[in-house]
């Protein structure tokens, strides 16, 4: 009885968490992102006059807490035009601060925001990669291409073997294969579709 009740509560909580990310209200999305892993992992990138790549944080922009971080994300989401990427996700780019924002409706904290080391080049790589992902998803839709995909997997130098972490990979190519083809991998912490950016795909 208690197990059933616990399971029901867990499902309700999980669904409600996702539902919060499905709303199309930038302020609410920004609130979730700012109070999630984005601030925990990337707050130092938004320090006053912090230079990352060739972009310096403007002196006029103070981001010292989650509320200010939320305002920054909201501003980007309401003033920049997003690009749609697979998974019904959106990606925004801000030239002024070198900030990239990902909105993921199926993430517990609605996505992420950070300042990539190589700035806009990183953003453009994300879009290029996502275009190729779209092509692959279209290819998988037809029976003929599904056979082709299966053959590609068989002839690949890699195969799913239970490894999940970047420390277990030997190259960016291998990490990318595992991320795209194997279950339960933990190699894309910021949810941008590029695995192991510190170790391999940089």
Secondary structure, DSSP 8 states (H G I E B T S, - for coil): -HHHHHHHHHHHHHHHHHHHHHS--HHHHHHHHHTTHHHHHHGGGGSTT-EETTEE--TT----SHHHHHHHHHHHHHHS--EEETTTEEEEEETTTTEEEEE-TTSTT-EEEE--TTHHHHHHHHHHHHHHHHHHHHHHHSHHHHHHHHHHHHHSS----S--SGGG-SSHHHHHHHHHHSTT----TT-SS---TTTT--
